[in-house]
Amino acid sequence: MPKLAQRHGLSPHEIDDLIDALSILAELVDPEAGIETDLVDAEDVPILGTLVVAQRIGLGQALVTGDKALLSLRERYPICTPAEFWAEQGGL
């Protein structure tokens, strides 16, 4: 949360409102188990597994991340940086 406040100048109240809005729109899915990957960080595996399930059931188009290890898999999975996503969505 401190990054949101620093990068975007959001107040704690605005951050709470953003989280509330996102939680209303969110769909929870269980990550795909047993994905074969060469990820070193075990905590990245369920993130990738969530992308796989979300795509399969039509709830996700891409994983947006700054994580270099996950970005290294972008040839096999739809993974992009926040800047790329923003540009694709018509941002500045």
N, CA, C and O atoms as a GROMACS GRO file, in nm:
protein
  368
    1MET      N    1   0.079  -0.120   0.000
    1MET     CA    2   0.000   0.000   0.000
    1MET      C    3   0.085   0.127   0.000
    1MET      O    4   0.044   0.227  -0.060
    2PRO      N    5   0.201   0.127   0.066
    2PRO     CA    6   0.281   0.249   0.061
    2PRO      C    7   0.319   0.289  -0.081
    2PRO      O    8   0.329   0.408  -0.111
    3LYS      N    9   0.340   0.190  -0.170
    3LYS     CA   10   0.376   0.222  -0.308
    3LYS      C   11   0.263   0.297  -0.378
    3LYS      O   12   0.288   0.391  -0.454
    4LEU      N   13   0.138   0.256  -0.353
    4LEU     CA   14   0.025   0.327  -0.413
    4LEU      C   15   0.021   0.472  -0.366
    4LEU      O   16  -0.004   0.563  -0.445
    5ALA      N   17   0.044   0.491  -0.239
    5ALA     CA   18   0.040   0.626  -0.184
    5ALA      C   19   0.152   0.711  -0.242
    5ALA      O   20   0.130   0.827  -0.278
    6GLN      N   21   0.272   0.654  -0.251
    6GLN     CA   22   0.387   0.730  -0.302
    6GLN      C   23   0.378   0.754  -0.452
    6GLN      O   24   0.400   0.866  -0.498
    7ARG      N   25   0.347   0.650  -0.528
    7ARG     CA   26   0.347   0.661  -0.673
    7ARG      C   27   0.230   0.741  -0.728
    7ARG      O   28   0.243   0.813  -0.826
    8HIS      N   29   0.116   0.728  -0.663
    8HIS     CA   30  -0.006   0.787  -0.719
    8HIS      C   31  -0.069   0.892  -0.630
    8HIS      O   32  -0.172   0.949  -0.665
    9GLY      N   33  -0.009   0.919  -0.516
    9GLY     CA   34  -0.060   1.023  -0.427
    9GLY      C   35  -0.196   0.991  -0.368
    9GLY      O   36  -0.274   1.082  -0.338
   10LEU      N   37  -0.226   0.863  -0.349
   10LEU     CA   38  -0.354   0.824  -0.292
   10LEU      C   39  -0.351   0.832  -0.140
   10LEU      O   40  -0.251   0.796  -0.077
   11SER      N   41  -0.458   0.880  -0.082
   11SER     CA   42  -0.470   0.884   0.063
   11SER      C   43  -0.509   0.745   0.113
   11SER      O   44  -0.556   0.663   0.034
   12PRO      N   45  -0.492   0.717   0.241
   12PRO     CA   46  -0.535   0.587   0.294
   12PRO      C   47  -0.683   0.560   0.267
   12PRO      O   48  -0.721   0.447   0.239
   13HIS      N   49  -0.766   0.663   0.275
   13HIS     CA   50  -0.910   0.646   0.247
   13HIS      C   51  -0.933   0.609   0.100
   13HIS      O   52  -1.016   0.524   0.070
   14GLU      N   53  -0.860   0.673   0.009
   14GLU     CA   54  -0.873   0.642  -0.133
   14GLU      C   55  -0.825   0.500  -0.164
   14GLU      O   56  -0.883   0.431  -0.248
   15ILE      N   57  -0.720   0.458  -0.097
   15ILE     CA   58  -0.670   0.322  -0.115
   15ILE      C   59  -0.774   0.222  -0.067
   15ILE      O   60  -0.799   0.121  -0.134
   16ASP      N   61  -0.836   0.248   0.048
   16ASP     CA   62  -0.942   0.160   0.098
   16ASP      C   63  -1.058   0.152   0.000
   16ASP      O   64  -1.113   0.045  -0.024
   17ASP      N   65  -1.096   0.266  -0.058
   17ASP     CA   66  -1.204   0.269  -0.157
   17ASP      C   67  -1.168   0.188  -0.281
   17ASP      O   68  -1.251   0.116  -0.336
   18LEU      N   69  -1.043   0.200  -0.325
   18LEU     CA   70  -0.996   0.124  -0.440
   18LEU      C   71  -1.002  -0.026  -0.413
   18LEU      O   72  -1.047  -0.103  -0.497
   19ILE      N   73  -0.956  -0.066  -0.296
   19ILE     CA   74  -0.959  -0.208  -0.259
   19ILE      C   75  -1.102  -0.258  -0.252
   19ILE      O   76  -1.131  -0.368  -0.298
   20ASP      N   77  -1.192  -0.179  -0.196
   20ASP     CA   78  -1.334  -0.218  -0.190
   20ASP      C   79  -1.391  -0.236  -0.330
   20ASP      O   80  -1.461  -0.334  -0.357
   21ALA      N   81  -1.362  -0.143  -0.420
   21ALA     CA   82  -1.413  -0.151  -0.557
   21ALA      C   83  -1.358  -0.274  -0.628
   21ALA      O   84  -1.432  -0.344  -0.698
   22LEU      N   85  -1.230  -0.300  -0.612
   22LEU     CA   86  -1.169  -0.416  -0.677
   22LEU      C   87  -1.222  -0.547  -0.619
   22LEU      O   88  -1.240  -0.644  -0.693
   23SER      N   89  -1.249  -0.550  -0.491
   23SER     CA   90  -1.298  -0.674  -0.430
   23SER      C   91  -1.438  -0.708  -0.477
   23SER      O   92  -1.475  -0.826  -0.483
   24ILE      N   93  -1.517  -0.607  -0.511
   24ILE     CA   94  -1.650  -0.632  -0.564
   24ILE      C   95  -1.641  -0.694  -0.704
   24ILE      O   96  -1.723  -0.778  -0.740
   25LEU      N   97  -1.542  -0.653  -0.780
   25LEU     CA   98  -1.525  -0.701  -0.917
   25LEU      C   99  -1.446  -0.832  -0.926
   25LEU      O  100  -1.446  -0.897  -1.030
   26ALA      N  101  -1.380  -0.869  -0.819
   26ALA     CA  102  -1.289  -0.984  -0.822
   26ALA      C  103  -1.364  -1.117  -0.825
   26ALA      O  104  -1.471  -1.132  -0.766
   27GLU      N  105  -1.306  -1.212  -0.895
   27GLU     CA  106  -1.351  -1.351  -0.895
   27GLU      C  107  -1.238  -1.434  -0.837
   27GLU      O  108  -1.124  -1.424  -0.884
   28LEU      N  109  -1.266  -1.514  -0.737
   28LEU     CA  110  -1.164  -1.597  -0.676
   28LEU      C  111  -1.157  -1.731  -0.748
   28LEU      O  112  -1.260  -1.794  -0.773
   29VAL      N  113  -1.036  -1.773  -0.779
   29VAL     CA  114  -1.015  -1.905  -0.841
   29VAL      C  115  -0.901  -1.974  -0.768
   29VAL      O  116  -0.810  -1.909  -0.715
   30ASP      N  117  -0.906  -2.105  -0.766
   30ASP     CA  118  -0.796  -2.183  -0.710
   30ASP      C  119  -0.691  -2.203  -0.819
   30ASP      O  120  -0.725  -2.240  -0.931
   31PRO      N  121  -0.565  -2.180  -0.787
   31PRO     CA  122  -0.460  -2.194  -0.888
   31PRO      C  123  -0.448  -2.338  -0.940
   31PRO      O  124  -0.474  -2.434  -0.867
   32GLU      N  125  -0.410  -2.349  -1.064
   32GLU     CA  126  -0.380  -2.479  -1.124
   32GLU      C  127  -0.260  -2.538  -1.050
   32GLU      O  128  -0.158  -2.472  -1.031
   33ALA      N  129  -0.274  -2.662  -1.011
   33ALA     CA  130  -0.164  -2.730  -0.942
   33ALA      C  131  -0.077  -2.804  -1.044
   33ALA      O  132  -0.125  -2.846  -1.149
   34GLY      N  133   0.047  -2.818  -1.012
   34GLY     CA  134   0.137  -2.900  -1.092
   34GLY      C  135   0.180  -2.840  -1.225
   34GLY      O  136   0.211  -2.913  -1.318
   35ILE      N  137   0.181  -2.708  -1.234
   35ILE     CA  138   0.229  -2.645  -1.357
   35ILE      C  139   0.379  -2.668  -1.367
   35ILE      O  140   0.454  -2.640  -1.274
   36GLU      N  141   0.421  -2.718  -1.482
   36GLU     CA  142   0.564  -2.738  -1.502
   36GLU      C  143   0.626  -2.607  -1.544
   36GLU      O  144   0.590  -2.549  -1.646
   37THR      N  145   0.717  -2.562  -1.465
   37THR     CA  146   0.781  -2.434  -1.493
   37THR      C  147   0.920  -2.434  -1.432
   37THR      O  148   0.950  -2.514  -1.343
   38ASP      N  149   1.002  -2.346  -1.479
   38ASP     CA  150   1.137  -2.335  -1.424
   38ASP      C  151   1.148  -2.216  -1.330
   38ASP      O  152   1.257  -2.160  -1.312
   39LEU      N  153   1.036  -2.177  -1.270
   39LEU     CA  154   1.039  -2.067  -1.173
   39LEU      C  155   1.117  -2.109  -1.049
   39LEU      O  156   1.096  -2.217  -0.996
   40VAL      N  157   1.205  -2.024  -1.005
   40VAL     CA  158   1.288  -2.052  -0.888
   40VAL      C  159   1.210  -2.020  -0.760
   40VAL      O  160   1.219  -2.094  -0.662
   41ASP      N  161   1.134  -1.913  -0.762
   41ASP     CA  162   1.057  -1.871  -0.645
   41ASP      C  163   0.926  -1.949  -0.638
   41ASP      O  164   0.839  -1.931  -0.724
   42ALA      N  165   0.912  -2.034  -0.540
   42ALA     CA  166   0.793  -2.117  -0.526
   42ALA      C  167   0.667  -2.034  -0.509
   42ALA      O  168   0.557  -2.081  -0.539
   43GLU      N  169   0.681  -1.911  -0.461
   43GLU     CA  170   0.563  -1.824  -0.443
   43GLU      C  171   0.510  -1.773  -0.576
   43GLU      O  172   0.397  -1.724  -0.582
   44ASP      N  173   0.588  -1.782  -0.683
   44ASP     CA  174   0.541  -1.739  -0.815
   44ASP      C  175   0.454  -1.845  -0.882
   44ASP      O  176   0.372  -1.812  -0.969
   45VAL      N  177   0.470  -1.971  -0.844
   45VAL     CA  178   0.397  -2.080  -0.909
   45VAL      C  179   0.246  -2.065  -0.894
   45VAL      O  180   0.176  -2.080  -0.995
   46PRO      N  181   0.190  -2.037  -0.775
   46PRO     CA  182   0.045  -2.020  -0.768
   46PRO      C  183  -0.006  -1.898  -0.845
   46PRO      O  184  -0.121  -1.896  -0.889
   47ILE      N  185   0.077  -1.798  -0.861
   47ILE     CA  186   0.037  -1.680  -0.939
   47ILE      C  187   0.020  -1.722  -1.085
   47ILE      O  188  -0.080  -1.686  -1.149
   48LEU      N  189   0.115  -1.797  -1.136
   48LEU     CA  190   0.105  -1.846  -1.272
   48LEU      C  191  -0.013  -1.943  -1.284
   48LEU      O  192  -0.085  -1.941  -1.384
   49GLY      N  193  -0.031  -2.027  -1.184
   49GLY     CA  194  -0.143  -2.121  -1.183
   49GLY      C  195  -0.278  -2.052  -1.185
   49GLY      O  196  -0.373  -2.102  -1.244
   50THR      N  197  -0.286  -1.936  -1.120
   50THR     CA  198  -0.410  -1.858  -1.121
   50THR      C  199  -0.437  -1.804  -1.261
   50THR      O  200  -0.552  -1.804  -1.306
   51LEU      N  201  -0.333  -1.758  -1.330
   51LEU     CA  202  -0.349  -1.712  -1.467
   51LEU      C  203  -0.403  -1.824  -1.555
   51LEU      O  204  -0.495  -1.802  -1.634
   52VAL      N  205  -0.346  -1.942  -1.543
   52VAL     CA  206  -0.388  -2.056  -1.626
   52VAL      C  207  -0.536  -2.086  -1.606
   52VAL      O  208  -0.610  -2.105  -1.703
   53VAL      N  209  -0.581  -2.092  -1.481
   53VAL     CA  210  -0.721  -2.121  -1.452
   53VAL      C  211  -0.811  -2.007  -1.500
   53VAL      O  212  -0.915  -2.031  -1.560
   54ALA      N  213  -0.771  -1.884  -1.473
   54ALA     CA  214  -0.853  -1.769  -1.513
   54ALA      C  215  -0.872  -1.767  -1.665
   54ALA      O  216  -0.981  -1.736  -1.713
   55GLN      N  217  -0.769  -1.799  -1.739
   55GLN     CA  218  -0.782  -1.805  -1.885
   55GLN      C  219  -0.876  -1.917  -1.927
   55GLN      O  220  -0.960  -1.899  -2.015
   56ARG      N  221  -0.861  -2.032  -1.865
   56ARG     CA  222  -0.941  -2.148  -1.902
   56ARG      C  223  -1.090  -2.122  -1.884
   56ARG      O  224  -1.171  -2.166  -1.965
   57ILE      N  225  -1.126  -2.049  -1.778
   57ILE     CA  226  -1.268  -2.025  -1.752
   57ILE      C  227  -1.315  -1.889  -1.802
   57ILE      O  228  -1.427  -1.847  -1.774
   58GLY      N  229  -1.229  -1.821  -1.875
   58GLY     CA  230  -1.268  -1.696  -1.940
   58GLY      C  231  -1.272  -1.574  -1.849
   58GLY      O  232  -1.343  -1.478  -1.879
   59LEU      N  233  -1.197  -1.576  -1.741
   59LEU     CA  234  -1.197  -1.463  -1.648
   59LEU      C  235  -1.070  -1.379  -1.654
   59LEU      O  236  -1.061  -1.276  -1.587
   60GLY      N  237  -0.975  -1.420  -1.731
   60GLY     CA  238  -0.850  -1.344  -1.736
   60GLY      C  239  -0.789  -1.349  -1.873
   60GLY      O  240  -0.792  -1.452  -1.941
   61GLN      N  241  -0.732  -1.238  -1.913
   61GLN     CA  242  -0.666  -1.232  -2.043
   61GLN      C  243  -0.515  -1.231  -2.030
   61GLN      O  244  -0.445  -1.281  -2.118
   62ALA      N  245  -0.464  -1.173  -1.921
   62ALA     CA  246  -0.319  -1.161  -1.906
   62ALA      C  247  -0.284  -1.139  -1.760
   62ALA      O  248  -0.366  -1.096  -1.680
   63LEU      N  249  -0.161  -1.170  -1.729
   63LEU     CA  250  -0.104  -1.142  -1.599
   63LEU      C  251  -0.022  -1.014  -1.614
   63LEU      O  252   0.066  -1.005  -1.699
   64VAL      N  253  -0.052  -0.916  -1.531
   64VAL     CA  254   0.021  -0.789  -1.533
   64VAL      C  255   0.113  -0.789  -1.412
   64VAL      O  256   0.066  -0.795  -1.298
   65THR      N  257   0.242  -0.782  -1.436
   65THR     CA  258   0.339  -0.792  -1.326
   65THR      C  259   0.470  -0.722  -1.361
   65THR      O  260   0.501  -0.700  -1.478
   66GLY      N  261   0.542  -0.689  -1.259
   66GLY     CA  262   0.678  -0.637  -1.276
   66GLY      C  263   0.781  -0.741  -1.238
   66GLY      O  264   0.901  -0.715  -1.244
   67ASP      N  265   0.735  -0.860  -1.198
   67ASP     CA  266   0.823  -0.967  -1.155
   67ASP      C  267   0.902  -1.022  -1.274
   67ASP      O  268   0.844  -1.073  -1.370
   68LYS      N  269   1.033  -1.010  -1.267
   68LYS     CA  270   1.118  -1.049  -1.379
   68LYS      C  271   1.110  -1.199  -1.410
   68LYS      O  272   1.114  -1.238  -1.527
   69ALA      N  273   1.099  -1.281  -1.307
   69ALA     CA  274   1.091  -1.425  -1.330
   69ALA      C  275   0.963  -1.461  -1.405
   69ALA      O  276   0.965  -1.542  -1.498
   70LEU      N  277   0.852  -1.402  -1.365
   70LEU     CA  278   0.726  -1.428  -1.435
   70LEU      C  279   0.730  -1.369  -1.576
   70LEU      O  280   0.681  -1.432  -1.670
   71LEU      N  281   0.786  -1.252  -1.591
   71LEU     CA  282   0.796  -1.191  -1.724
   71LEU      C  283   0.881  -1.276  -1.819
   71LEU      O  284   0.862  -1.270  -1.940
   72SER      N  285   0.973  -1.353  -1.765
   72SER     CA  286   1.056  -1.438  -1.850
   72SER      C  287   0.975  -1.550  -1.917
   72SER      O  288   1.024  -1.615  -2.009
   73LEU      N  289   0.853  -1.571  -1.870
   73LEU     CA  290   0.766  -1.676  -1.927
   73LEU      C  291   0.669  -1.621  -2.030
   73LEU      O  292   0.578  -1.693  -2.073
   74ARG      N  293   0.686  -1.497  -2.072
   74ARG     CA  294   0.588  -1.432  -2.158
   74ARG      C  295   0.579  -1.491  -2.297
   74ARG      O  296   0.483  -1.463  -2.368
   75GLU      N  297   0.674  -1.572  -2.338
   75GLU     CA  298   0.661  -1.639  -2.468
   75GLU      C  299   0.563  -1.755  -2.460
   75GLU      O  300   0.505  -1.795  -2.562
   76ARG      N  301   0.543  -1.810  -2.341
   76ARG     CA  302   0.450  -1.923  -2.323
   76ARG      C  303   0.315  -1.881  -2.266
   76ARG      O  304   0.215  -1.950  -2.286
   77TYR      N  305   0.311  -1.768  -2.196
   77TYR     CA  306   0.189  -1.721  -2.129
   77TYR      C  307   0.168  -1.573  -2.159
   77TYR      O  308   0.265  -1.501  -2.186
   78PRO      N  309   0.043  -1.527  -2.155
   78PRO     CA  310   0.018  -1.384  -2.177
   78PRO      C  311   0.052  -1.304  -2.052
   78PRO      O  312  -0.032  -1.286  -1.963
   79ILE      N  313   0.173  -1.256  -2.046
   79ILE     CA  314   0.223  -1.182  -1.930
   79ILE      C  315   0.282  -1.051  -1.982
   79ILE      O  316   0.357  -1.050  -2.080
   80CYS      N  317   0.247  -0.940  -1.917
   80CYS     CA  318   0.299  -0.810  -1.959
   80CYS      C  319   0.331  -0.724  -1.837
   80CYS      O  320   0.288  -0.752  -1.725
   81THR      N  321   0.407  -0.619  -1.861
   81THR     CA  322   0.439  -0.525  -1.755
   81THR      C  323   0.322  -0.429  -1.736
   81THR      O  324   0.237  -0.417  -1.824
   82PRO      N  325   0.316  -0.360  -1.622
   82PRO     CA  326   0.210  -0.260  -1.603
   82PRO      C  327   0.213  -0.153  -1.713
   82PRO      O  328   0.107  -0.110  -1.759
   83ALA      N  329   0.332  -0.110  -1.755
   83ALA     CA  330   0.342  -0.007  -1.859
   83ALA      C  331   0.287  -0.058  -1.992
   83ALA      O  332   0.218   0.015  -2.063
   84GLU      N  333   0.317  -0.183  -2.026
   84GLU     CA  334   0.264  -0.241  -2.150
   84GLU      C  335   0.112  -0.252  -2.144
   84GLU      O  336   0.042  -0.220  -2.240
   85PHE      N  337   0.062  -0.296  -2.031
   85PHE     CA  338  -0.083  -0.308  -2.014
   85PHE      C  339  -0.149  -0.172  -2.028
   85PHE      O  340  -0.251  -0.157  -2.097
   86TRP      N  341  -0.091  -0.073  -1.963
   86TRP     CA  342  -0.147   0.062  -1.967
   86TRP      C  343  -0.149   0.114  -2.111
   86TRP      O  344  -0.248   0.174  -2.154
   87ALA      N  345  -0.041   0.091  -2.184
   87ALA     CA  346  -0.034   0.136  -2.324
   87ALA      C  347  -0.137   0.065  -2.410
   87ALA      O  348  -0.200   0.126  -2.497
   88GLU      N  349  -0.155  -0.065  -2.388
   88GLU     CA  350  -0.253  -0.143  -2.464
   88GLU      C  351  -0.396  -0.098  -2.436
   88GLU      O  352  -0.484  -0.109  -2.522
   89GLN      N  353  -0.419  -0.047  -2.316
   89GLN     CA  354  -0.554  -0.005  -2.277
   89GLN      C  355  -0.581   0.141  -2.308
   89GLN      O  356  -0.684   0.196  -2.268
   90GLY      N  357  -0.490   0.205  -2.380
   90GLY     CA  358  -0.511   0.343  -2.421
   90GLY      C  359  -0.460   0.446  -2.324
   90GLY      O  360  -0.499   0.562  -2.331
   91GLY      N  361  -0.373   0.404  -2.232
   91GLY     CA  362  -0.315   0.498  -2.137
   91GLY      C  363  -0.216   0.591  -2.204
   91GLY      O  364  -0.190   0.581  -2.324
   92LEU      N  365  -0.162   0.680  -2.125
   92LEU     CA  366  -0.066   0.777  -2.180
   92LEU      C  367   0.069   0.717  -2.201
   92LEU      O  368   0.160   0.786  -2.247
   0.00000   0.00000   0.00000
